[in-house]
Amino acid sequence: MILVTGASGQLAQAILHHLKEAGVDAVGGTRTPGDDPRQRLLNFDDPETLDFGGVGTLVIVSAGTAEDDVVIARHESVITAAERSNVQHIIYTSVTDGGDHLGFALAHRWTERRLQQGTVPWTILRNGLYAELIGQLLTPEAGTIKAPFGPGSVAAIARQDLAEAAAVVAQDPQPHAGRTYNLVGTEAISALDVAYELGATYKPGTLADLRSALNTAGLLPFQPAMLLSIHTSVAHGFLDETTEDITQLLGRPPRNPLAVAAAAAQGQ
């Protein structure tokens, strides 16, 4: 059986959808399973709920919406529980090769190292930034995009492509054991590209402008720095590397990231 963690989130839901379409026996793990028989109680903050009995392949969708120490403790608990339950393979959704400068990269890299030092065969999927997220960050205001992406571009990728790739690996993980895939787009897109697609103007502000706006947006304390790290990484050329890894796993080219980003920018 395959178990996918974070089943209340969009990526995990999409992975489960692809597995269901393939006729594969899979369940989701979440802290709020309700009455759904295809979901299992799983709370990373409560190790007593981490029972992986009967699970052959575990897909760990990163529990990354917290400070590093919290995320790392959660991932340590789930990996330890998987080892205890004799899970046969772990697939982990990490962050792209070029993402080391992102504010949420440290917990991902720690988790990769923990898997590599552990006892369960593993596959690491280093996911690129979602094209949907890039579109949301580049949503125009009164016809103008102000996000400080500068002249930089990003090898963004649709969430659905990443979900399908995870489902492909989960169905037959053995050939992927010990491998790390850099699942970014096959083309990079810029803020100017998105503006042109939307018929908008691109007039980037500064990082200081963005920080000021984020600090008054009612976000969690660690979130402004994370969002700023995305903008500055794009602006200064750290996220534009492309690969064909996603094409290799899917057996087809990925979705057009510009079209996906533009649709997200329009709230679609």
Buried (B, 14 or more C-beta within 10 A) or exposed (E): EBBBBBBBBBBBBBBBBBBEEEEBEBBBBBBEBEEEEEBBBBBBEEBEBBBBEEBBBBBBBBBBBBEBEBBBBBBBBBBBBBBBBEBBBBBBBBBBBBBEEBBBBBBBBBBBEBBEEBEBBBBBBBBBBBBBBBBBBBBBEEEEBBBBBBEBBBBBBBBBBBBBBBBBBBBEBEEBEEEBBBBBBBBBBBBBBBBBBBEBBBEBBEBEEBBEEBEEEEEEEBBBEBBBBBBBBBBEBBBBBBBEBBBEBBEEEBBBBBBBBBBBBEEE
